[in-house]
Amino acid sequence: MGTVLLIPGSFEGEWVYAEVAERLESDGHQVFPVTLSGLEADPAARRPAPVNLDDHIADVVSFVTGRGLDDLVVCAHSYGGMVLRGVCAALPERCRGAIYVDAFLPEPGESCWMLLNDPLREGFGALGAADGHTLAPPPGADPRSAPHPVASLLQASRAGAPAPWIRHAYIYAGGWRATPFTETYERLSADPAWETYSVFTNHEIMRSNPEILADLLHKIMVNWD
């Protein structure tokens, strides 16, 4: 099957994809979840702030090149879409597909903070940590969650249009009442360059419905072979 790289969203690390990765591996895929700088589950392993979007893109680029990975399908959730956009620009020759899982899809000059809707921006603002450099995990978050670097949310994307050979798909979580992604999903659904899917589930689909996400990722990648 394929080689798939999994990029988590804000506050989370590779652990959030454990069940998805296990299922994809059982389907024959080679799976590589990553953890972005500052988001390690072990506080002692976290890189000191500030960590920005460029740093997170460099994390993935180093991970891919250091392991000699190629012919990749890169999947990203939420904030991870900001990183995925940059990875496709930095390593177009190594990417054959990009799957955005209820994720941000920036144009050049847009930051994650700019793309939040007002309720989410207000909610994120309330999570501001005492150090001024990170946002604390939301109440009820998994104990492995880490404070998210503010600089990564504020830095604008510099990635331009992806290489024409990279296939693109978008998975929309239609059960999230606070979603900022409805307009993105509707716009991409009318774009013949994109495959779009809607799943009635909450935003944290990797945790609430890992089997649904894994089966959908498998379906997409099989269709791309």
Disulfide bonds with the S-S distance in Angstrom:
none
